[in-house]
Amino acid sequence: MISTKNLSTDIKTIPSTWVFENYLDLPEKLVGQDVKIKSIFNPSERTPSMCIFVDKSTNQYKYKDFSSGKYGSKIDLVQEIFEEVNSYSEAVFKIVQDYNSYVLKHGTYEKSTFKQFSKYKVDFTKTRPWSIRDRDFWVQFGIGTSILFEYNVKPLEYYKMSKEVDGKVKTIIIRGPMIYGYYDKNGDVYKIYQPLQKEHKFIKVRHHIQGLDQLKYSQPHLIICSSLKDIMSMRHFRYNAEYIAPDSENTLIKPYVINNLLKKYKNVITLFDNDKAGHKALTKYECVYNLKGIVPSLSKDISDSVKEHGFKETHESLSPDLKTILE
């Protein structure tokens, strides 16, 4: 006789671990650890960019795909990967139906007890003097020494990361020829930039709205860019605007911050990357805050445009769009 005692009719009782293990065909059982896989939304990518992680506020697994900008819960995942699923309720129905089919076939699903997995965190940075190689790297984006100093960008000799393992502190030191620390006005590092690294180009140390410390509120316009590097490149153009950038394009700046900025500037617009993540962010800011936005036409982002096409051509392509949107 087939037992039905383990069947479920409530989506809340179906473990998020089962949903991700089953639909993503994960090679390992989820027990609280983070897992990084190649994006299911971008099969051509070489470096895995899709993260499966535990949301500490709900103790449920979620996903974040840096390749496409997609993010969400077990239900969001099913809505995204199945074309026949067109709504939240249809996603719930499919999960319940598939889970019960699994239970009928296998008898039960063994739920995991989450283990505590500590993560490496940056706890020390050692700066070094600027070099000619540093200068050559930043100048190609139209970024000079004075701008780097203003935005508290500093070259690093190394940085140290630590985590606790079995009651002991484990430490690693990372060195490299081109590593930069982004610091706030108090001298605390909030991000590390490693342009020569493919997999860990940016390491977030803590939340920070980039460029906020440097606002003087002396220009009529504010442009929300995709990165600090784009902010610094934009300063080269000398528009009558000031600039900020969120942690990433996938991060929506909080409403109270936007509302405060709207009171201080005549116009607030977005200038995000010309890729899927950038277009998605542009649309989100427009829907949530009614902010108009543009993307660069020559390259993926402004700093790359300056590098690949030069200051003059980038300026000529960008200025008409800015003029139109700021009128």
C-alpha positions as CSV (number, residue, x, y, z in Angstrom):
1,M,0.0,0.0,0.0
2,I,1.3,3.5,-0.9
3,S,1.4,5.8,2.2
4,T,0.1,9.3,1.7
5,K,1.1,10.7,5.2
6,N,4.1,12.6,3.8
7,L,2.1,14.3,1.0
8,S,1.6,18.0,1.2
9,T,-1.1,20.5,0.2
10,D,0.6,23.6,1.7
11,I,3.5,25.2,-0.1
12,K,4.9,26.4,3.3
13,T,5.6,22.8,4.3
14,I,7.6,22.0,1.2
15,P,11.3,22.5,1.9
16,S,13.1,25.1,-0.2
17,T,16.0,22.7,-0.2
18,W,13.9,20.2,-2.2
19,V,12.8,22.8,-4.7
20,F,16.4,23.9,-5.5
21,E,17.9,20.4,-5.4
22,N,15.1,19.0,-7.7
23,Y,14.7,21.8,-10.3
24,L,18.4,22.7,-10.5
25,D,19.6,19.2,-10.3
26,L,22.2,20.2,-7.8
27,P,25.2,17.8,-7.3
28,E,25.0,18.1,-3.5
29,K,22.4,18.2,-0.7
30,L,21.7,21.6,0.7
31,V,22.4,21.7,4.4
32,G,22.9,25.5,4.9
33,Q,25.9,26.1,2.7
34,D,26.1,28.4,-0.3
35,V,26.3,26.9,-3.7
36,K,27.5,28.6,-6.9
37,I,26.5,27.2,-10.3
38,K,26.6,28.3,-13.9
39,S,23.6,30.5,-14.7
40,I,20.5,28.5,-16.0
41,F,19.5,31.8,-17.6
42,N,22.8,32.2,-19.5
43,P,24.1,28.8,-20.6
44,S,27.0,30.3,-22.5
45,E,28.7,31.7,-19.5
46,R,32.0,30.2,-18.5
47,T,32.3,31.4,-14.9
48,P,29.5,30.3,-12.5
49,S,27.4,33.4,-11.4
50,M,24.3,31.9,-10.0
51,C,24.3,31.7,-6.2
52,I,22.0,29.5,-4.0
53,F,22.1,30.7,-0.4
54,V,20.1,30.8,2.8
55,D,18.2,33.9,3.6
56,K,18.9,34.4,7.3
57,S,15.7,36.3,7.9
58,T,13.5,33.4,6.8
59,N,15.9,30.4,7.0
60,Q,14.8,29.6,3.5
61,Y,17.0,29.0,0.4
62,K,16.9,31.7,-2.3
63,Y,18.8,32.4,-5.5
64,K,20.6,35.3,-7.0
65,D,21.8,35.2,-10.6
66,F,24.4,37.9,-11.3
67,S,24.5,37.1,-15.0
68,S,20.8,38.0,-15.6
69,G,20.0,40.0,-12.4
70,K,17.3,37.5,-11.5
71,Y,16.7,37.0,-7.8
72,G,14.1,35.3,-5.6
73,S,12.5,32.5,-3.7
74,K,11.7,28.9,-4.5
75,I,8.4,30.1,-6.1
76,D,10.2,32.8,-8.1
77,L,12.6,30.2,-9.4
78,V,9.8,28.0,-10.8
79,Q,8.1,31.0,-12.4
80,E,11.3,31.8,-14.2
81,I,12.3,28.4,-15.5
82,F,9.0,27.0,-16.7
83,E,7.4,28.7,-19.7
84,E,4.0,27.1,-18.9
85,V,4.0,28.7,-15.4
86,N,2.5,32.1,-15.8
87,S,1.6,33.2,-12.3
88,Y,2.4,32.8,-8.6
89,S,-0.5,30.4,-8.0
90,E,0.5,28.2,-11.0
91,A,4.1,28.0,-9.6
92,V,2.7,26.9,-6.2
93,F,0.5,24.3,-7.8
94,K,3.4,22.9,-9.8
95,I,5.7,22.7,-6.8
96,V,3.1,20.9,-4.7
97,Q,2.2,18.5,-7.5
98,D,5.9,17.7,-8.3
99,Y,6.8,17.3,-4.6
100,N,3.9,14.9,-4.0
101,S,4.9,12.9,-7.1
102,Y,8.5,12.7,-5.7
103,V,7.2,11.5,-2.3
104,L,4.9,8.9,-3.8
105,K,7.9,7.6,-5.8
106,H,10.6,7.7,-3.1
107,G,8.5,7.4,0.1
108,T,9.8,10.6,1.7
109,Y,12.1,13.5,1.5
110,E,14.7,13.8,4.2
111,K,14.6,17.3,5.5
112,S,18.0,18.9,6.3
113,T,19.1,20.4,9.6
114,F,21.0,23.5,8.6
115,K,24.6,23.7,9.8
116,Q,26.3,27.0,10.6
117,F,28.8,27.8,7.8
118,S,31.0,30.8,8.6
119,K,32.2,32.9,5.7
120,Y,35.4,34.7,5.1
121,K,35.2,38.4,5.9
122,V,37.6,41.2,5.1
123,D,39.0,42.5,8.5
124,F,42.2,44.3,7.4
125,T,43.6,46.2,4.5
126,K,47.2,47.4,3.9
127,T,47.6,50.2,1.5
128,R,50.7,50.9,-0.7
129,P,52.0,53.9,-2.8
130,W,50.5,54.5,-6.2
131,S,52.5,53.2,-9.2
132,I,52.8,54.0,-12.8
133,R,50.9,50.8,-13.6
134,D,48.0,52.1,-11.4
135,R,48.1,55.4,-13.2
136,D,48.0,53.7,-16.7
137,F,45.1,51.6,-15.6
138,W,42.8,54.4,-14.4
139,V,43.8,57.0,-17.0
140,Q,42.3,54.8,-19.8
141,F,38.9,55.4,-18.2
142,G,39.5,59.2,-18.0
143,I,40.1,58.9,-14.2
144,G,43.0,60.9,-12.8
145,T,44.7,61.1,-9.4
146,S,42.6,64.0,-8.0
147,I,39.3,62.1,-8.6
148,L,40.7,58.9,-7.1
149,F,41.7,60.9,-4.0
150,E,38.3,62.6,-3.8
151,Y,36.5,59.2,-3.9
152,N,38.9,57.6,-1.5
153,V,40.2,54.9,-3.8
154,K,43.5,53.5,-2.6
155,P,45.9,50.8,-4.0
156,L,46.4,47.9,-1.7
157,E,49.5,45.8,-0.9
158,Y,47.2,43.1,0.5
159,Y,44.0,42.5,2.4
160,K,43.2,39.9,5.1
161,M,40.1,37.7,5.4
162,S,39.2,35.6,8.4
163,K,36.5,33.2,9.5
164,E,35.9,30.9,12.5
165,V,36.3,27.2,12.0
166,D,35.7,24.7,14.8
167,G,36.4,27.4,17.4
168,K,39.6,28.6,15.7
169,V,40.1,31.7,13.5
170,K,41.3,30.8,10.0
171,T,43.0,33.7,8.1
172,I,44.1,34.2,4.5
173,I,46.0,37.0,3.0
174,I,45.4,38.1,-0.6
175,R,48.1,40.0,-2.5
176,G,48.2,41.1,-6.1
177,P,49.6,43.7,-8.4
178,M,46.4,45.6,-9.0
179,I,44.0,45.6,-6.0
180,Y,42.2,48.7,-4.8
181,G,40.2,49.5,-1.7
182,Y,37.1,51.8,-1.8
183,Y,36.9,53.7,1.4
184,D,34.2,55.9,3.0
185,K,34.8,59.4,4.4
186,N,35.7,57.8,7.8
187,G,38.4,55.7,6.3
188,D,36.5,52.4,6.5
189,V,36.8,50.1,3.5
190,Y,33.4,49.1,2.0
191,K,34.5,47.3,-1.2
192,I,37.6,45.8,-2.8
193,Y,38.1,46.0,-6.6
194,Q,40.4,43.4,-8.3
195,P,40.3,44.2,-12.1
196,L,42.6,41.4,-13.0
197,Q,40.3,38.8,-11.3
198,K,37.5,37.2,-13.3
199,E,35.6,35.4,-10.6
200,H,36.0,37.7,-7.6
201,K,36.4,41.1,-9.3
202,F,34.5,42.8,-6.5
203,I,34.4,41.9,-2.8
204,K,31.7,43.7,-0.9
205,V,32.8,44.4,2.7
206,R,29.6,46.3,3.8
207,H,26.7,48.3,2.4
208,H,27.5,51.7,1.1
209,I,25.9,54.1,-1.5
210,Q,28.9,55.0,-3.6
211,G,29.4,58.7,-4.2
212,L,27.1,59.8,-1.4
213,D,29.9,61.1,0.7
214,Q,31.1,63.3,-2.1
215,L,27.7,65.0,-2.9
216,K,27.9,68.8,-2.5
217,Y,24.3,69.4,-3.6
218,S,25.6,72.3,-5.8
219,Q,24.3,71.0,-9.2
220,P,20.8,70.8,-10.5
221,H,20.9,67.2,-11.6
222,L,21.7,63.8,-9.9
223,I,22.7,60.8,-12.0
224,I,22.5,57.3,-10.5
225,C,25.3,55.3,-12.2
226,S,26.0,51.6,-12.2
227,S,29.4,51.8,-10.4
228,L,32.0,54.0,-8.7
229,K,34.2,53.7,-11.8
230,D,31.4,55.1,-14.0
231,I,30.9,57.9,-11.5
232,M,34.6,58.9,-11.7
233,S,34.5,58.6,-15.5
234,M,31.5,60.8,-15.7
235,R,33.2,63.5,-13.6
236,H,35.6,63.9,-16.6
237,F,32.7,65.3,-18.7
238,R,32.0,68.2,-16.4
239,Y,28.2,68.0,-16.8
240,N,26.2,70.1,-14.3
241,A,25.3,67.0,-12.4
242,E,26.4,65.0,-9.3
243,Y,26.6,61.2,-9.1
244,I,25.9,58.2,-6.9
245,A,25.8,54.5,-7.4
246,P,24.2,51.6,-5.5
247,D,26.3,48.6,-4.3
248,S,25.3,47.0,-7.6
249,E,22.6,47.4,-10.2
250,N,20.7,44.6,-8.6
251,T,20.4,46.7,-5.4
252,L,17.5,49.1,-5.2
253,I,18.4,52.3,-3.2
254,K,16.1,52.7,-0.2
255,P,12.9,54.9,-0.7
256,Y,13.9,57.3,2.1
257,V,17.2,58.0,0.4
258,I,15.6,58.6,-3.0
259,N,12.9,60.8,-1.5
260,N,15.5,62.9,0.2
261,L,17.5,63.3,-3.0
262,L,14.4,64.2,-5.0
263,K,14.0,67.2,-2.7
264,K,17.6,68.4,-3.3
265,Y,17.8,68.1,-7.1
266,K,15.8,69.3,-10.0
267,N,16.2,66.0,-11.8
268,V,17.2,62.5,-10.7
269,I,17.9,60.0,-13.5
270,T,19.6,56.6,-14.0
271,L,22.5,55.7,-16.2
272,F,23.0,52.0,-16.0
273,D,24.9,49.4,-18.1
274,N,23.7,48.5,-21.6
275,D,23.1,44.8,-20.8
276,K,20.3,42.7,-19.3
277,A,21.0,43.6,-15.7
278,G,21.3,47.3,-16.6
279,H,18.0,47.4,-18.5
280,K,16.3,45.5,-15.7
281,A,17.6,48.0,-13.1
282,L,16.6,51.0,-15.3
283,T,13.0,49.6,-15.6
284,K,12.8,48.9,-11.9
285,Y,13.8,52.4,-10.9
286,E,11.3,53.8,-13.4
287,C,8.5,51.6,-12.0
288,V,9.3,52.1,-8.3
289,Y,10.4,55.7,-8.3
290,N,9.3,57.1,-11.6
291,L,12.9,58.0,-12.6
292,K,13.8,58.2,-16.2
293,G,16.9,56.5,-17.4
294,I,19.3,55.9,-20.3
295,V,22.1,53.5,-21.2
296,P,25.3,54.1,-23.1
297,S,25.1,53.3,-26.8
298,L,28.8,52.7,-27.6
299,S,29.8,50.2,-25.0
300,K,28.4,48.3,-22.0
301,D,29.2,51.1,-19.6
302,I,30.5,54.6,-19.5
303,S,34.0,53.8,-18.3
304,D,34.4,51.1,-21.0
305,S,33.1,53.6,-23.6
306,V,35.8,56.1,-22.7
307,K,38.4,53.4,-22.9
308,E,37.3,51.9,-26.2
309,H,36.0,55.0,-28.0
310,G,37.7,58.0,-26.3
311,F,36.4,61.0,-24.5
312,K,35.2,63.0,-27.5
313,E,33.1,60.2,-29.1
314,T,31.6,59.1,-25.8
315,H,30.7,62.7,-25.0
316,E,29.1,63.2,-28.4
317,S,27.0,60.0,-28.1
318,L,25.9,60.6,-24.5
319,S,25.2,64.4,-24.5
320,P,22.1,64.3,-26.7
321,D,20.5,61.6,-24.6
322,L,21.2,63.4,-21.4
323,K,19.9,66.7,-22.8
324,T,16.6,65.1,-23.9
325,I,16.0,63.3,-20.6
326,L,16.9,66.3,-18.4
327,E,14.7,68.8,-20.2
